[in-house]
């Protein structure tokens, strides 16, 4: 009788350990996926920040040129006739 109880306990222990191993492997897989997604997200964020800085720099350069050479306003004067 003790042998059957021992076998049942061993089977339950083996079943519990296999469930634990499956849970750990699933958790590790999810963690790797999250790290991969986080790495891609960080790359996209860095690229977006760089593009934003580039746009701001271009806007500042354009504003600096406009202050030196103001744009010709079309509505104030009629076009000149050169003949």
N, C-alpha and C positions, 0 to 999 in steps of 0.2 A: 504494500500500500504506500509506503514512504517513497518508493521508487517512482510511482505514478505521480505523486505530488511533486516530486523533484523535477520530473519531466515536464509537467504542466508549468511549473514556475520557470523552468529554463526556456520553454517555448514562449511564455509571456515576456520574459526578459529579452529574448531575441526579437520578438515582435516590437517591443518598446524601443529597443535600440535601432531597429530598421526604420521605424517611424521618426525617431530623432534624427537619424542620418538623412532621411528624405527632407525633413524640415530644414536642417542646416544647409543642405545643398541648394534647396530652393531659395533660402535667404541669401546665400552667397551669390547665386545667379542674379537675384534682384538687385543686390548691392552693386554688382559689376555693371548691370544695365543702368542703374542710377548714376554711377560714376561716368559712364560713357555719355549719357544724356547731359550731365552737368558739364562735361568737357566740351561737348558741341555747343551747348548754350553759352558757355564762357567765350568760346571763339566767336560766336555770332555777336555777342554783346561787345566784345573788343572791336570787331569790324564795324559795328554800327557807331560806336563812340568815335572811331577814327574818321568815318565818313562825316559824322556830325562836326568834328573839329575842322575837317577840310572845308565843309560848307561854310562854317562860321568864318574861317580864314579868307575864303573867297569873297564872302559878303563884306568883310572888313576892307579887303583890298579894293573891292568895287566901290565901296563908300569913300575910300581915300582918293581914288581916281576921280570920283564925281565931285569931291570938294575942290580938287585942283582944276579940273575941266568940267564945269557945270554942263548939264545936258541942254541941248537946244530945245527950247519950248516951242512947239509947233503952233500953238493957239494964239500967240501974241502978235506975230507979224505975218503979213502975207508973203508968199514966196517971191523972191526977186526975179525979175525977167532980165536975162542977159542976152543981148542981141547985138 
